[in-house]
Amino acid sequence: MTARSQGYLFILITMCIWGGFTIFSRLNAHWHVSVWDLVAMRFAIASIILLPVLIYKKDFAFLWDPKPIILACIGGLAYCFTVYTAFLHAPAAHAAIFLNGCIPLCTAVAAYFLFKQPFDKHTWLSLVIMISALVLMSYLMLHDQASALGWGDLLLFISAVWWGIFTVLLKQWKLSAWHSTVGVVIWSAIIYLPIYLLFIPKHFHDAAPVHLLIQGLFHGVLVVIVATLTYVAAIERLGAFKTGSIVTLAPFIAALIAVPLLNEPLNAAIACGLVGMAIGALQPWRWFRKDTLATQLAQQKQD
């Protein structure tokens, strides 16, 4: 199998997991899985798997740096609590718009305010498209009270803000995929699990054991570990922009799948929001340009 074929295989795996994140997170509302319990399972299971590897590698020094702790608080705990709570109150289509659609915008804004990185022309064009889509969607919703926005949508947007800040810090601090993943998992577990065990009521009895097992394994193993590894592997083979653009499609596809699967609503307002945010996030006008990474590699070969 060629490197290009391997890259697309890794993209497919990542898309399935990222799309599944939307579906499985929405299923928590149907399966009565508590957000407190889910976050505990996510980081407990992931840390149980990663800790032996960390011990084997004898790679602990990076954990004592404040950076992994900050990343864990933002991209681990804060993001998980807001996004899982949001999925209890907002349908998958809203998540594609206010979470996945807004992440590129929030990342660009965070980069500007934190490190004074200016918007490029692609970001400005995406911003115009996204705002236009949201204005049109809001106008259509004014005539359809059944599809009004709620607290879940606000929490989804806050989650996008958390992830945007997390992404910018991760890029600025230049942590490897391994160090960032392990740092977020280990410190999230250290900070949250003692509080959870001592003070937070448990609601495992409200959910079926098989549902708890499915959610724990999916979020603790596939989302935290497998998707990270496959995403990084795809970037190494296909480049950052191409990989990011294709993988970003996953939540939008999941939103459409959720309509028949979870009996979720889809009307003209939501459809406009989905299309507009998808175009703004994917930036299809850049698809036929060479990826920055590919250009750099070609330049290195010439040199």
C-alpha positions, 0 to 999 in steps of 0.5 A: 500500500502506498503512502497516499493510500495509507493516508486515506485509510487513516483519514477514513478511520479518523472520520468514522471516530469523529463522526461517531463522537457526535452520534455517541455523545447524542446517545447519552441523552437516550441512554441516560449516561451522566456527564460526570460519569462519562468524563470519569470513564473517558480519562480513567480508561485512557490513563490506564492504557497510556500509563504503562506505555509512559512507564515503559518509555520512561518519559515523565519529565514533560509532565512537570511542565505547566503547559500539559496542565493548562492544556488538560484544564482547557482541552481536557476537562473544560471542553469535555464538560461543556461539549457532553452537556451540550449534546444532552440539549442540542441535536447533532445538526446544531453541533455541526454548526456551532461546534465543528463549524465554529472551531476554525473561526474560534481558532483564528480568533484565539490566535489573534488575541493570544499571539497577535497572529493576523487573519489571512485572506482565507480566514476572512472569506470563511468568516464572511461565509459563516456569519452570512450563514448564521444570519440567514439561519437566524432569520429563518428560525424567527419564523419557526419557533420549533427550531429556536436556539437554546442553552445547548447551542451556547454550550456548543459554541463555548466548546468551540472556544475551548478547543480553539484556544487549546489548538492555538496553545498546542501549536504555539508550544509545539508539543508532540502528538504523544506528549499532548495526548498523554499530558491531557489524559494524565493531568485530567485524570489527576485533577478530576478523578479524586474530586469525582470519587470523593464528592460527585454523586454517581449515576451508573445505576441509571444506565444499562451496563452495556451502554456504559461499556460502549461509551467508556471504550469509545470515548476513552480508547477510540476518541482519545487514543486511536483518533489522535494517532490516525489523524497524525499519521494521515497528516504525515502522509497527505499534509495538514490542510488536505487531512483537516479538510476531509476529516472536518466533513465527518461531523456534518455527515454525522448530522445527516445520519442522525436525522433518521437514526436518532429521529432528529429534526432537519429543516430549511434553517438548519440546512442553510446553517450546515451548508454555510458552516461546512463551506466556511470550515472546509474552504473548498476554494483551497482544495486545488492548491498545494498543501503547505506541508507538501510545498515545503517538502518539495522545496527541501527536495529541490534544495 
